[in-house]
Amino acid sequence: MKTLSQYEFKDDLKTFLSSFNDEKYEMKNIDDIFIRPLQTEWSSLEMIKILLKPGDIVEFERRILGVTVYSHFVIFLGIIQNDYIISHLAKEERIDNNKNLVNKKFSCHMKGNYSVQLSKIEDASFKHGKVRINNKQDKYLIPFNIKKIRKTSFNSLGLYPYNSLFDNCEHYVNRIRYGTHHSDQADKAYYKGFPLMSYITIFKYIQWKRKRNMFYSNKAINYKIME
């Protein structure tokens, strides 16, 4: 697995942005807002890679004993040295630099510390799981252009205040693509457990809110106005 240092990014945003090979894409889809309300059928990763365009949200299906239990969401940034690079929220592993690409299988529904990471798209897939492009929110929301998506993804690298209900991998990709905080699967999980989870949820929300406020204060990131 190559790391960002091997790509000679050296924690430099300008170098990172210039490392993408966008020759196979129309430049207007890179420089301008590209509305693409596409939700493909579930398929193999190899088939989906043929259809991918930078900025696409990719949904990985996680199945146990033939039953879908949750999805892991990532955002496709583009191609670097023939590798399909994604940004996603995943469990923190022991790595030398938070801006490294790491060779692991990740999920946003595992216990432990979480961080925003860059990875090859293959490292986010599940065994026997299907995958699809899921830009369904483009029907209602205007996405950022890919340059802003890449910049925000890079500046977001590092530890993240993960919470399965309030700030999971789906929240993250929607915020990166649209600047909005939303997760369909979190909403479904909450309403299925209501009212049993009501009081627990309130307590967990307060805990998460404190962590999140500290995170954004330290990062000094504003997803909506970042240029």
C-alpha beads as a LAMMPS data file, in Angstrom:
LAMMPS data file: protein, C-alpha beads

227 atoms
226 bonds

1 atom types
1 bond types

-500.0 500.0 xlo xhi
-500.0 500.0 ylo yhi
-500.0 500.0 zlo zhi

Masses

1 110.0

Atoms # bond

1 1 1 0.000 0.000 0.000
2 1 1 1.355 3.392 -0.959
3 1 1 1.157 6.160 1.615
4 1 1 0.674 9.855 1.112
5 1 1 4.347 10.410 1.901
6 1 1 5.238 7.992 -0.898
7 1 1 3.037 10.103 -3.160
8 1 1 5.166 13.053 -1.946
9 1 1 2.214 15.030 -0.631
10 1 1 4.214 15.894 2.504
11 1 1 1.117 17.247 4.229
12 1 1 0.843 19.880 1.520
13 1 1 -2.652 20.622 0.229
14 1 1 -1.463 22.087 -3.065
15 1 1 0.588 18.983 -3.850
16 1 1 -2.318 16.745 -2.878
17 1 1 -4.741 18.548 -5.179
18 1 1 -2.305 18.457 -8.103
19 1 1 -1.670 14.700 -7.690
20 1 1 -5.006 13.620 -9.168
21 1 1 -5.093 12.375 -12.741
22 1 1 -8.311 13.829 -14.171
23 1 1 -7.608 13.123 -17.843
24 1 1 -10.481 10.632 -18.160
25 1 1 -13.009 13.168 -16.822
26 1 1 -14.425 16.315 -18.379
27 1 1 -12.815 19.322 -16.739
28 1 1 -16.167 21.070 -16.357
29 1 1 -17.113 18.213 -14.023
30 1 1 -14.035 18.985 -11.909
31 1 1 -14.091 22.789 -11.864
32 1 1 -17.843 23.412 -11.807
33 1 1 -20.744 22.132 -9.742
34 1 1 -21.694 18.744 -11.189
35 1 1 -25.200 17.623 -10.256
36 1 1 -25.441 13.863 -10.737
37 1 1 -28.588 12.375 -9.076
38 1 1 -27.476 8.818 -9.673
39 1 1 -28.309 5.773 -7.572
40 1 1 -27.095 2.646 -9.322
41 1 1 -28.184 -0.916 -8.752
42 1 1 -26.114 -2.956 -6.288
43 1 1 -23.150 -4.386 -8.153
44 1 1 -19.529 -5.468 -7.850
45 1 1 -16.812 -2.954 -7.085
46 1 1 -15.156 -3.518 -10.463
47 1 1 -18.371 -2.630 -12.296
48 1 1 -18.933 0.451 -10.141
49 1 1 -15.374 1.701 -10.732
50 1 1 -16.190 1.958 -14.438
51 1 1 -19.046 4.370 -13.652
52 1 1 -17.356 6.413 -10.919
53 1 1 -16.752 10.130 -11.225
54 1 1 -14.925 12.285 -8.644
55 1 1 -17.264 13.459 -5.911
56 1 1 -19.545 10.412 -6.077
57 1 1 -20.802 8.964 -2.808
58 1 1 -20.231 5.206 -2.733
59 1 1 -22.238 2.897 -0.494
60 1 1 -20.849 -0.480 0.597
61 1 1 -23.317 -3.091 1.801
62 1 1 -22.381 -5.053 4.924
63 1 1 -24.103 -8.443 5.096
64 1 1 -24.025 -11.032 7.872
65 1 1 -25.539 -14.472 7.222
66 1 1 -27.116 -13.093 4.066
67 1 1 -28.805 -10.170 5.844
68 1 1 -27.867 -6.538 5.258
69 1 1 -27.014 -5.035 8.647
70 1 1 -25.673 -1.608 7.665
71 1 1 -23.884 0.350 4.950
72 1 1 -20.503 2.048 4.936
73 1 1 -20.354 5.319 2.986
74 1 1 -17.280 6.854 1.343
75 1 1 -16.702 9.669 -1.117
76 1 1 -14.616 9.090 -4.240
77 1 1 -11.989 11.796 -4.770
78 1 1 -10.343 10.636 -7.973
79 1 1 -7.385 8.667 -9.294
80 1 1 -3.781 8.950 -8.123
81 1 1 -1.209 6.701 -9.805
82 1 1 -3.993 4.320 -10.954
83 1 1 -5.413 4.029 -7.416
84 1 1 -9.046 5.009 -6.843
85 1 1 -8.784 7.224 -3.760
86 1 1 -11.625 7.722 -1.288
87 1 1 -12.177 9.833 1.807
88 1 1 -14.145 8.229 4.616
89 1 1 -14.730 7.983 8.326
90 1 1 -13.267 4.801 9.768
91 1 1 -11.789 3.184 12.833
92 1 1 -8.438 4.617 13.834
93 1 1 -5.544 2.240 13.290
94 1 1 -1.941 2.488 14.362
95 1 1 -0.422 4.561 11.577
96 1 1 2.565 6.882 11.448
97 1 1 0.648 9.820 10.045
98 1 1 -3.084 10.519 9.937
99 1 1 -2.604 11.560 6.322
100 1 1 -1.421 8.067 5.366
101 1 1 -3.278 5.618 3.201
102 1 1 -3.565 2.415 5.213
103 1 1 -4.023 -1.170 4.095
104 1 1 -6.985 -2.274 6.213
105 1 1 -10.658 -3.199 5.880
106 1 1 -12.645 -0.476 7.629
107 1 1 -16.150 0.066 8.899
108 1 1 -17.782 3.084 10.501
109 1 1 -19.704 0.794 12.891
110 1 1 -16.862 -0.669 14.952
111 1 1 -15.836 0.218 18.502
112 1 1 -12.805 2.382 19.081
113 1 1 -11.488 5.781 18.036
114 1 1 -12.347 7.071 14.596
115 1 1 -10.668 9.327 12.098
116 1 1 -11.145 10.749 8.637
117 1 1 -8.848 8.780 6.348
118 1 1 -7.777 8.451 2.730
119 1 1 -7.721 4.920 1.337
120 1 1 -7.855 2.904 -1.832
121 1 1 -11.481 2.143 -2.568
122 1 1 -10.807 -1.597 -2.356
123 1 1 -9.917 -1.233 1.330
124 1 1 -13.448 -0.117 2.197
125 1 1 -15.201 -3.121 0.645
126 1 1 -16.676 -6.071 2.545
127 1 1 -16.327 -9.717 1.616
128 1 1 -19.422 -10.851 -0.333
129 1 1 -20.865 -7.334 -0.016
130 1 1 -22.280 -5.322 -2.894
131 1 1 -21.621 -1.697 -3.707
132 1 1 -23.410 1.148 -5.473
133 1 1 -23.079 4.832 -6.301
134 1 1 -25.582 6.734 -4.190
135 1 1 -25.936 10.418 -5.045
136 1 1 -29.682 10.433 -4.395
137 1 1 -29.482 13.691 -2.414
138 1 1 -28.533 15.496 -5.644
139 1 1 -32.293 15.557 -6.334
140 1 1 -32.728 17.963 -3.428
141 1 1 -29.296 19.458 -2.673
142 1 1 -26.579 21.154 -4.705
143 1 1 -23.182 19.447 -4.307
144 1 1 -19.877 21.272 -3.997
145 1 1 -17.467 21.089 -6.908
146 1 1 -14.802 18.401 -6.715
147 1 1 -11.969 20.828 -5.936
148 1 1 -13.750 21.956 -2.789
149 1 1 -14.617 18.337 -1.892
150 1 1 -10.955 17.328 -2.184
151 1 1 -9.749 20.315 -0.182
152 1 1 -12.249 19.748 2.624
153 1 1 -11.449 16.026 2.729
154 1 1 -7.727 16.715 3.067
155 1 1 -8.197 19.348 5.754
156 1 1 -10.504 17.005 7.689
157 1 1 -7.931 14.206 8.062
158 1 1 -7.394 13.043 11.624
159 1 1 -9.411 12.069 14.682
160 1 1 -13.163 12.559 14.427
161 1 1 -16.028 12.716 16.998
162 1 1 -17.833 9.608 15.729
163 1 1 -21.286 8.657 16.956
164 1 1 -23.399 6.002 15.228
165 1 1 -26.600 8.052 15.531
166 1 1 -25.362 11.632 15.331
167 1 1 -22.173 11.623 13.280
168 1 1 -21.403 8.444 11.344
169 1 1 -19.822 7.747 7.961
170 1 1 -23.002 8.760 6.095
171 1 1 -23.187 12.076 7.959
172 1 1 -19.557 12.672 6.999
173 1 1 -19.901 12.113 3.237
174 1 1 -23.087 14.189 3.051
175 1 1 -21.335 17.041 4.815
176 1 1 -18.337 16.797 2.474
177 1 1 -20.478 16.662 -0.702
178 1 1 -23.351 18.976 0.260
179 1 1 -22.456 20.752 3.486
180 1 1 -25.449 19.175 5.227
181 1 1 -25.642 16.893 8.264
182 1 1 -27.847 13.897 7.442
183 1 1 -27.922 10.087 7.649
184 1 1 -30.866 7.981 6.455
185 1 1 -29.665 4.849 8.223
186 1 1 -29.183 6.701 11.524
187 1 1 -32.719 8.099 11.282
188 1 1 -34.127 4.636 10.610
189 1 1 -32.188 3.133 13.525
190 1 1 -33.409 5.843 15.883
191 1 1 -37.094 5.563 14.994
192 1 1 -37.043 1.774 15.172
193 1 1 -35.723 2.018 18.726
194 1 1 -37.987 4.858 19.849
195 1 1 -39.108 5.376 22.628
196 1 1 -36.866 2.791 24.331
197 1 1 -33.736 4.668 23.249
198 1 1 -35.101 8.142 23.988
199 1 1 -33.388 8.820 27.296
200 1 1 -30.174 7.042 26.300
201 1 1 -30.134 9.021 23.073
202 1 1 -30.462 12.371 24.854
203 1 1 -27.550 11.518 27.151
204 1 1 -25.385 10.290 24.266
205 1 1 -26.277 13.347 22.207
206 1 1 -25.047 15.705 24.924
207 1 1 -21.769 13.758 25.167
208 1 1 -21.291 13.766 21.419
209 1 1 -22.164 17.445 21.075
210 1 1 -19.370 18.394 23.468
211 1 1 -16.853 16.286 21.546
212 1 1 -18.041 17.671 18.215
213 1 1 -17.807 21.303 19.341
214 1 1 -14.261 20.665 20.532
215 1 1 -13.400 18.956 17.233
216 1 1 -14.562 21.841 15.057
217 1 1 -12.972 24.373 17.356
218 1 1 -9.615 22.596 17.068
219 1 1 -9.907 21.950 13.347
220 1 1 -11.257 25.411 12.566
221 1 1 -13.174 23.878 9.647
222 1 1 -16.364 25.341 8.249
223 1 1 -17.596 22.978 5.540
224 1 1 -20.010 25.461 4.026
225 1 1 -17.771 28.462 3.528
226 1 1 -14.370 26.852 2.969
227 1 1 -12.884 27.970 -0.322

Bonds

1 1 1 2
2 1 2 3
3 1 3 4
4 1 4 5
5 1 5 6
6 1 6 7
7 1 7 8
8 1 8 9
9 1 9 10
10 1 10 11
11 1 11 12
12 1 12 13
13 1 13 14
14 1 14 15
15 1 15 16
16 1 16 17
17 1 17 18
18 1 18 19
19 1 19 20
20 1 20 21
21 1 21 22
22 1 22 23
23 1 23 24
24 1 24 25
25 1 25 26
26 1 26 27
27 1 27 28
28 1 28 29
29 1 29 30
30 1 30 31
31 1 31 32
32 1 32 33
33 1 33 34
34 1 34 35
35 1 35 36
36 1 36 37
37 1 37 38
38 1 38 39
39 1 39 40
40 1 40 41
41 1 41 42
42 1 42 43
43 1 43 44
44 1 44 45
45 1 45 46
46 1 46 47
47 1 47 48
48 1 48 49
49 1 49 50
50 1 50 51
51 1 51 52
52 1 52 53
53 1 53 54
54 1 54 55
55 1 55 56
56 1 56 57
57 1 57 58
58 1 58 59
59 1 59 60
60 1 60 61
61 1 61 62
62 1 62 63
63 1 63 64
64 1 64 65
65 1 65 66
66 1 66 67
67 1 67 68
68 1 68 69
69 1 69 70
70 1 70 71
71 1 71 72
72 1 72 73
73 1 73 74
74 1 74 75
75 1 75 76
76 1 76 77
77 1 77 78
78 1 78 79
79 1 79 80
80 1 80 81
81 1 81 82
82 1 82 83
83 1 83 84
84 1 84 85
85 1 85 86
86 1 86 87
87 1 87 88
88 1 88 89
89 1 89 90
90 1 90 91
91 1 91 92
92 1 92 93
93 1 93 94
94 1 94 95
95 1 95 96
96 1 96 97
97 1 97 98
98 1 98 99
99 1 99 100
100 1 100 101
101 1 101 102
102 1 102 103
103 1 103 104
104 1 104 105
105 1 105 106
106 1 106 107
107 1 107 108
108 1 108 109
109 1 109 110
110 1 110 111
111 1 111 112
112 1 112 113
113 1 113 114
114 1 114 115
115 1 115 116
116 1 116 117
117 1 117 118
118 1 118 119
119 1 119 120
120 1 120 121
121 1 121 122
122 1 122 123
123 1 123 124
124 1 124 125
125 1 125 126
126 1 126 127
127 1 127 128
128 1 128 129
129 1 129 130
130 1 130 131
131 1 131 132
132 1 132 133
133 1 133 134
134 1 134 135
135 1 135 136
136 1 136 137
137 1 137 138
138 1 138 139
139 1 139 140
140 1 140 141
141 1 141 142
142 1 142 143
143 1 143 144
144 1 144 145
145 1 145 146
146 1 146 147
147 1 147 148
148 1 148 149
149 1 149 150
150 1 150 151
151 1 151 152
152 1 152 153
153 1 153 154
154 1 154 155
155 1 155 156
156 1 156 157
157 1 157 158
158 1 158 159
159 1 159 160
160 1 160 161
161 1 161 162
162 1 162 163
163 1 163 164
164 1 164 165
165 1 165 166
166 1 166 167
167 1 167 168
168 1 168 169
169 1 169 170
170 1 170 171
171 1 171 172
172 1 172 173
173 1 173 174
174 1 174 175
175 1 175 176
176 1 176 177
177 1 177 178
178 1 178 179
179 1 179 180
180 1 180 181
181 1 181 182
182 1 182 183
183 1 183 184
184 1 184 185
185 1 185 186
186 1 186 187
187 1 187 188
188 1 188 189
189 1 189 190
190 1 190 191
191 1 191 192
192 1 192 193
193 1 193 194
194 1 194 195
195 1 195 196
196 1 196 197
197 1 197 198
198 1 198 199
199 1 199 200
200 1 200 201
201 1 201 202
202 1 202 203
203 1 203 204
204 1 204 205
205 1 205 206
206 1 206 207
207 1 207 208
208 1 208 209
209 1 209 210
210 1 210 211
211 1 211 212
212 1 212 213
213 1 213 214
214 1 214 215
215 1 215 216
216 1 216 217
217 1 217 218
218 1 218 219
219 1 219 220
220 1 220 221
221 1 221 222
222 1 222 223
223 1 223 224
224 1 224 225
225 1 225 226
226 1 226 227
